[in-house]
Amino acid sequence: MGLGSLKLVVFPSVVSSSLESAAVAFVPQGPGLVLMGGKTDVTDAFRWMQQTLMGEAKGVGGDLVVLTAKSDNFRDAEIAAAAPFSSVRTIRIDPEASAAELARAGALISEAHAVFMGGGNQANYLGWAGTPVQKAIQGVYDKGGVVGGTSAGLAVLGEHVFAARDGGVGPQKALLNPGSASLALAHDFLEFPPMKGTLTDTHFAERDRLGRLIAMMAGQLQAGTAGIRGIGVDEGAALVINGKGVAQVLKEGSAPGGAHFVSMGASDFTPFTPAGALTATAKVQHVLTSAPFSLDSPPSKPVPVRVEAGKMRVDVVTRYGWSVAELEE
């Protein structure tokens, strides 16, 4: 039987060659979060994960579990070489995994100090809601560990989550029909205080997702949410957040992107009818800097973005990396 036919695959751990303190019970010094935009891994984000676990100490420490739903072994050896975790291992949990397999996976995750979810389809991760897997991921953060994800793994880290049960939705379609069932959100899959009231999106500039994020935020506001914040992260970038809500943008090499913070309130959009187009104004802050900042006060001037009858207008385009096609169609 090949690995592809198994519903739970626990890959061998990549263990650090230096484990002087292995006999001492490790106590993680977080918590922390890693929001990675997708496609390109951000090496410094894995280093930040490990250093957050260590606190003021240096050296080897912390066990990292990488979770996927469909992919084979993640880049465990590369991560272990970049950051001195005690061990790194991938666990692949198929959407059709049995209750017993979910329980086994949850037990393994609960022993870890950090969890990182890979890409794919976030609907597969949302299927873990209420299972030992979901509870174990939450438990890692609650005991002072670090939880992160890239692409789909990032998408499930906010209080509000684009469920993607019908696959992806483009920005133009979203703005023309923000009430579409294809834009449905899930809520409270995981509970992290810095992500309260937050909806995230990934591959942000590269896949022109500003319009989609604004449409989903408007839909949630219309549903009665008092306030909502959007965070979009570009490919090759990661937003890391410590337990005090201090954030930092890390990037891989010369990647041009960063993190986008989108704000809207109940008075910033016109209530829409089923199948009706969106009219709204959002404020967007694009952060490229790597200096730490408060998550509630991004160090960038807000830029107003106006949507009229499903068409977006903005004064600043190339400075923020958004495509002219999305903003002017």
LOTOR-754686 format. One record per residue (C-alpha): residue number from 1; x negated, y negated, z. Coordinates in steps of 0.25 Angstrom, whole numbers, plus 5000, padded with zeros to 4 digits. Example, Ala and Ser with C-alpha at 12.3 -4.5 7.8 and 13.67 -1.06 7.14 Angstrom:
<sites>
+-----+------+------+------+
|  nr |   xx |   yy |   zz |
+-----+------+------+------+
|   1 | 4951 | 5018 | 5031 |
|   2 | 4945 | 5004 | 5029 |
+-----+------+------+------+
</sites>
This chain:
<sites>
+-----+------+------+------+
|  nr |   xx |   yy |   zz |
+-----+------+------+------+
|   1 | 5000 | 5000 | 5000 |
|   2 | 4994 | 4986 | 4996 |
|   3 | 4994 | 4974 | 5005 |
|   4 | 5004 | 4968 | 4996 |
|   5 | 5015 | 4978 | 5000 |
|   6 | 5013 | 4975 | 5015 |
|   7 | 5022 | 4966 | 5022 |
|   8 | 5012 | 4962 | 5033 |
|   9 | 4997 | 4962 | 5030 |
|  10 | 4987 | 4958 | 5041 |
|  11 | 4974 | 4956 | 5035 |
|  12 | 4961 | 4958 | 5043 |
|  13 | 4956 | 4947 | 5051 |
|  14 | 4944 | 4939 | 5047 |
|  15 | 4936 | 4938 | 5060 |
|  16 | 4926 | 4928 | 5063 |
|  17 | 4912 | 4933 | 5064 |
|  18 | 4910 | 4925 | 5077 |
|  19 | 4919 | 4928 | 5088 |
|  20 | 4911 | 4925 | 5101 |
|  21 | 4924 | 4921 | 5109 |
|  22 | 4933 | 4932 | 5104 |
|  23 | 4934 | 4938 | 5118 |
|  24 | 4940 | 4925 | 5123 |
|  25 | 4955 | 4923 | 5120 |
|  26 | 4957 | 4911 | 5110 |
|  27 | 4966 | 4900 | 5114 |
|  28 | 4970 | 4891 | 5102 |
|  29 | 4968 | 4876 | 5104 |
|  30 | 4979 | 4871 | 5094 |
|  31 | 4989 | 4871 | 5090 |
|  32 | 4988 | 4866 | 5076 |
|  33 | 4994 | 4866 | 5062 |
|  34 | 4988 | 4867 | 5048 |
|  35 | 4996 | 4863 | 5036 |
|  36 | 4989 | 4866 | 5023 |
|  37 | 4994 | 4862 | 5010 |
|  38 | 4992 | 4874 | 5002 |
|  39 | 4983 | 4880 | 4990 |
|  40 | 4970 | 4876 | 4996 |
|  41 | 4966 | 4880 | 5010 |
|  42 | 4960 | 4869 | 5019 |
|  43 | 4948 | 4875 | 5025 |
|  44 | 4947 | 4864 | 5036 |
|  45 | 4961 | 4867 | 5040 |
|  46 | 4957 | 4881 | 5044 |
|  47 | 4945 | 4876 | 5052 |
|  48 | 4955 | 4866 | 5059 |
|  49 | 4964 | 4877 | 5063 |
|  50 | 4953 | 4885 | 5069 |
|  51 | 4947 | 4873 | 5076 |
|  52 | 4961 | 4869 | 5081 |
|  53 | 4961 | 4883 | 5088 |
|  54 | 4948 | 4881 | 5094 |
|  55 | 4951 | 4867 | 5100 |
|  56 | 4938 | 4861 | 5105 |
|  57 | 4930 | 4874 | 5104 |
|  58 | 4922 | 4878 | 5092 |
|  59 | 4919 | 4891 | 5085 |
|  60 | 4927 | 4904 | 5082 |
|  61 | 4941 | 4905 | 5087 |
|  62 | 4956 | 4908 | 5083 |
|  63 | 4963 | 4918 | 5075 |
|  64 | 4970 | 4914 | 5062 |
|  65 | 4981 | 4921 | 5055 |
|  66 | 4985 | 4918 | 5041 |
|  67 | 4999 | 4922 | 5037 |
|  68 | 5004 | 4924 | 5023 |
|  69 | 5017 | 4930 | 5017 |
|  70 | 5012 | 4935 | 5004 |
|  71 | 4997 | 4932 | 5002 |
|  72 | 4986 | 4942 | 5005 |
|  73 | 4975 | 4939 | 5014 |
|  74 | 4973 | 4924 | 5016 |
|  75 | 4959 | 4918 | 5015 |
|  76 | 4955 | 4923 | 5029 |
|  77 | 4940 | 4924 | 5027 |
|  78 | 4939 | 4910 | 5021 |
|  79 | 4947 | 4905 | 5033 |
|  80 | 4938 | 4912 | 5043 |
|  81 | 4926 | 4907 | 5036 |
|  82 | 4931 | 4893 | 5037 |
|  83 | 4936 | 4892 | 5051 |
|  84 | 4931 | 4901 | 5063 |
|  85 | 4944 | 4908 | 5067 |
|  86 | 4941 | 4920 | 5075 |
|  87 | 4950 | 4928 | 5064 |
|  88 | 4958 | 4925 | 5052 |
|  89 | 4968 | 4935 | 5046 |
|  90 | 4979 | 4934 | 5036 |
|  91 | 4993 | 4941 | 5039 |
|  92 | 5002 | 4943 | 5027 |
|  93 | 5017 | 4944 | 5031 |
|  94 | 5026 | 4947 | 5019 |
|  95 | 5040 | 4941 | 5020 |
|  96 | 5046 | 4955 | 5021 |
|  97 | 5037 | 4959 | 5033 |
|  98 | 5045 | 4967 | 5043 |
|  99 | 5048 | 4963 | 5057 |
| 100 | 5037 | 4972 | 5062 |
| 101 | 5027 | 4966 | 5053 |
| 102 | 5031 | 4952 | 5057 |
| 103 | 5029 | 4956 | 5071 |
| 104 | 5016 | 4961 | 5069 |
| 105 | 5012 | 4949 | 5061 |
| 106 | 5017 | 4940 | 5072 |
| 107 | 5009 | 4947 | 5082 |
| 108 | 4996 | 4945 | 5074 |
| 109 | 4999 | 4930 | 5072 |
| 110 | 5002 | 4928 | 5087 |
| 111 | 4988 | 4932 | 5090 |
| 112 | 4982 | 4922 | 5080 |
| 113 | 4978 | 4907 | 5084 |
| 114 | 4981 | 4901 | 5070 |
| 115 | 4991 | 4905 | 5059 |
| 116 | 4990 | 4900 | 5044 |
| 117 | 5001 | 4903 | 5034 |
| 118 | 4997 | 4904 | 5020 |
| 119 | 5004 | 4899 | 5007 |
| 120 | 5016 | 4906 | 4999 |
| 121 | 5031 | 4904 | 5002 |
| 122 | 5035 | 4898 | 5015 |
| 123 | 5048 | 4905 | 5015 |
| 124 | 5040 | 4918 | 5018 |
| 125 | 5034 | 4911 | 5031 |
| 126 | 5048 | 4906 | 5035 |
| 127 | 5052 | 4921 | 5034 |
| 128 | 5044 | 4923 | 5047 |
| 129 | 5054 | 4914 | 5055 |
| 130 | 5058 | 4920 | 5068 |
| 131 | 5048 | 4932 | 5066 |
| 132 | 5036 | 4935 | 5075 |
| 133 | 5027 | 4929 | 5064 |
| 134 | 5034 | 4915 | 5065 |
| 135 | 5033 | 4916 | 5080 |
| 136 | 5018 | 4920 | 5080 |
| 137 | 5015 | 4908 | 5071 |
| 138 | 5022 | 4899 | 5080 |
| 139 | 5015 | 4905 | 5092 |
| 140 | 5001 | 4903 | 5086 |
| 141 | 5004 | 4888 | 5086 |
| 142 | 5011 | 4888 | 5099 |
| 143 | 4998 | 4894 | 5106 |
| 144 | 4989 | 4883 | 5100 |
| 145 | 4986 | 4889 | 5087 |
| 146 | 4986 | 4884 | 5073 |
| 147 | 4996 | 4887 | 5062 |
| 148 | 4995 | 4883 | 5048 |
| 149 | 4998 | 4886 | 5034 |
| 150 | 4996 | 4882 | 5019 |
| 151 | 5006 | 4880 | 5008 |
| 152 | 5018 | 4889 | 5013 |
| 153 | 5011 | 4891 | 5026 |
| 154 | 5011 | 4876 | 5028 |
| 155 | 5026 | 4874 | 5024 |
| 156 | 5031 | 4882 | 5036 |
| 157 | 5024 | 4873 | 5047 |
| 158 | 5034 | 4862 | 5048 |
| 159 | 5046 | 4862 | 5056 |
| 160 | 5054 | 4861 | 5042 |
| 161 | 5049 | 4871 | 5031 |
| 162 | 5052 | 4871 | 5016 |
| 163 | 5058 | 4885 | 5016 |
| 164 | 5055 | 4887 | 5001 |
| 165 | 5064 | 4899 | 5000 |
| 166 | 5067 | 4895 | 4986 |
| 167 | 5053 | 4893 | 4983 |
| 168 | 5047 | 4879 | 4980 |
| 169 | 5054 | 4866 | 4976 |
| 170 | 5048 | 4855 | 4968 |
| 171 | 5049 | 4840 | 4972 |
| 172 | 5058 | 4836 | 4961 |
| 173 | 5068 | 4847 | 4964 |
| 174 | 5068 | 4844 | 4979 |
| 175 | 5070 | 4829 | 4977 |
| 176 | 5082 | 4831 | 4968 |
| 177 | 5088 | 4841 | 4977 |
| 178 | 5083 | 4840 | 4991 |
| 179 | 5095 | 4848 | 4996 |
| 180 | 5091 | 4860 | 4989 |
| 181 | 5091 | 4873 | 4996 |
| 182 | 5078 | 4876 | 4990 |
| 183 | 5072 | 4865 | 5000 |
| 184 | 5078 | 4871 | 5012 |
| 185 | 5069 | 4870 | 5025 |
| 186 | 5066 | 4880 | 5036 |
| 187 | 5064 | 4874 | 5050 |
| 188 | 5056 | 4878 | 5062 |
| 189 | 5048 | 4890 | 5057 |
| 190 | 5037 | 4885 | 5065 |
| 191 | 5037 | 4874 | 5076 |
| 192 | 5025 | 4865 | 5077 |
| 193 | 5026 | 4852 | 5084 |
| 194 | 5018 | 4844 | 5074 |
| 195 | 5027 | 4849 | 5063 |
| 196 | 5040 | 4845 | 5069 |
| 197 | 5049 | 4839 | 5059 |
| 198 | 5040 | 4842 | 5048 |
| 199 | 5042 | 4848 | 5034 |
| 200 | 5029 | 4852 | 5026 |
| 201 | 5026 | 4855 | 5012 |
| 202 | 5013 | 4860 | 5005 |
| 203 | 5005 | 4858 | 4992 |
| 204 | 5011 | 4844 | 4993 |
| 205 | 5005 | 4835 | 4983 |
| 206 | 5001 | 4846 | 4974 |
| 207 | 5015 | 4851 | 4972 |
| 208 | 5022 | 4838 | 4973 |
| 209 | 5030 | 4841 | 4986 |
| 210 | 5032 | 4828 | 4991 |
| 211 | 5046 | 4827 | 4985 |
| 212 | 5050 | 4841 | 4990 |
| 213 | 5046 | 4837 | 5004 |
| 214 | 5054 | 4824 | 5004 |
| 215 | 5066 | 4832 | 4999 |
| 216 | 5065 | 4842 | 5010 |
| 217 | 5063 | 4832 | 5020 |
| 218 | 5075 | 4824 | 5016 |
| 219 | 5083 | 4837 | 5016 |
| 220 | 5079 | 4840 | 5030 |
| 221 | 5083 | 4825 | 5034 |
| 222 | 5096 | 4827 | 5028 |
| 223 | 5098 | 4840 | 5036 |
| 224 | 5097 | 4832 | 5048 |
| 225 | 5083 | 4832 | 5052 |
| 226 | 5079 | 4819 | 5060 |
| 227 | 5065 | 4818 | 5054 |
| 228 | 5056 | 4826 | 5045 |
| 229 | 5041 | 4824 | 5041 |
| 230 | 5035 | 4831 | 5029 |
| 231 | 5021 | 4835 | 5027 |
| 232 | 5015 | 4839 | 5014 |
| 233 | 5001 | 4845 | 5013 |
| 234 | 4993 | 4845 | 5000 |
| 235 | 4985 | 4857 | 4995 |
| 236 | 4971 | 4857 | 5000 |
| 237 | 4975 | 4850 | 5013 |
| 238 | 4979 | 4853 | 5027 |
| 239 | 4986 | 4846 | 5038 |
| 240 | 4982 | 4851 | 5051 |
| 241 | 4989 | 4847 | 5064 |
| 242 | 4985 | 4849 | 5078 |
| 243 | 4994 | 4851 | 5090 |
| 244 | 4995 | 4836 | 5093 |
| 245 | 5000 | 4832 | 5079 |
| 246 | 4986 | 4827 | 5074 |
| 247 | 4985 | 4831 | 5060 |
| 248 | 4973 | 4831 | 5049 |
| 249 | 4973 | 4833 | 5034 |
| 250 | 4962 | 4843 | 5030 |
| 251 | 4958 | 4846 | 5016 |
| 252 | 4951 | 4856 | 5008 |
| 253 | 4939 | 4850 | 5001 |
| 254 | 4943 | 4838 | 4992 |
| 255 | 4958 | 4841 | 4992 |
| 256 | 4965 | 4828 | 4989 |
| 257 | 4978 | 4831 | 4997 |
| 258 | 4983 | 4829 | 5011 |
| 259 | 4995 | 4829 | 5019 |
| 260 | 5008 | 4821 | 5016 |
| 261 | 5018 | 4816 | 5027 |
| 262 | 5032 | 4813 | 5023 |
| 263 | 5042 | 4806 | 5032 |
| 264 | 5057 | 4804 | 5030 |
| 265 | 5068 | 4801 | 5039 |
| 266 | 5083 | 4802 | 5038 |
| 267 | 5085 | 4788 | 5032 |
| 268 | 5075 | 4791 | 5021 |
| 269 | 5083 | 4798 | 5012 |
| 270 | 5097 | 4798 | 5006 |
| 271 | 5106 | 4810 | 5010 |
| 272 | 5107 | 4819 | 4998 |
| 273 | 5118 | 4828 | 4993 |
| 274 | 5116 | 4843 | 4989 |
| 275 | 5108 | 4843 | 4976 |
| 276 | 5106 | 4828 | 4977 |
| 277 | 5093 | 4821 | 4975 |
| 278 | 5085 | 4815 | 4986 |
| 279 | 5083 | 4800 | 4988 |
| 280 | 5073 | 4797 | 5000 |
| 281 | 5061 | 4790 | 5005 |
| 282 | 5049 | 4797 | 5012 |
| 283 | 5036 | 4792 | 5017 |
| 284 | 5024 | 4800 | 5014 |
| 285 | 5010 | 4799 | 5020 |
| 286 | 4998 | 4806 | 5013 |
| 287 | 4987 | 4810 | 5022 |
| 288 | 4973 | 4813 | 5016 |
| 289 | 4964 | 4810 | 5028 |
| 290 | 4958 | 4821 | 5037 |
| 291 | 4958 | 4813 | 5049 |
| 292 | 4967 | 4817 | 5060 |
| 293 | 4981 | 4810 | 5062 |
| 294 | 4994 | 4811 | 5069 |
| 295 | 5004 | 4820 | 5061 |
| 296 | 5014 | 4809 | 5065 |
| 297 | 5006 | 4798 | 5059 |
| 298 | 4999 | 4802 | 5046 |
| 299 | 4988 | 4792 | 5042 |
| 300 | 4994 | 4787 | 5029 |
| 301 | 5003 | 4776 | 5024 |
| 302 | 5017 | 4781 | 5021 |
| 303 | 5021 | 4781 | 5007 |
| 304 | 5036 | 4780 | 5004 |
| 305 | 5041 | 4790 | 4994 |
| 306 | 5055 | 4787 | 4988 |
| 307 | 5064 | 4798 | 4982 |
| 308 | 5076 | 4793 | 4974 |
| 309 | 5086 | 4803 | 4968 |
| 310 | 5076 | 4814 | 4969 |
| 311 | 5064 | 4806 | 4962 |
| 312 | 5052 | 4802 | 4970 |
| 313 | 5045 | 4788 | 4970 |
| 314 | 5033 | 4784 | 4977 |
| 315 | 5023 | 4772 | 4976 |
| 316 | 5010 | 4780 | 4978 |
| 317 | 5008 | 4793 | 4970 |
| 318 | 4993 | 4797 | 4967 |
| 319 | 4988 | 4792 | 4981 |
| 320 | 4996 | 4803 | 4987 |
| 321 | 4994 | 4814 | 4977 |
| 322 | 5009 | 4815 | 4973 |
| 323 | 5011 | 4818 | 4958 |
| 324 | 5018 | 4808 | 4950 |
| 325 | 5027 | 4818 | 4944 |
| 326 | 5033 | 4821 | 4958 |
| 327 | 5035 | 4806 | 4962 |
| 328 | 5040 | 4801 | 4949 |
| 329 | 5049 | 4812 | 4943 |
+-----+------+------+------+
</sites>
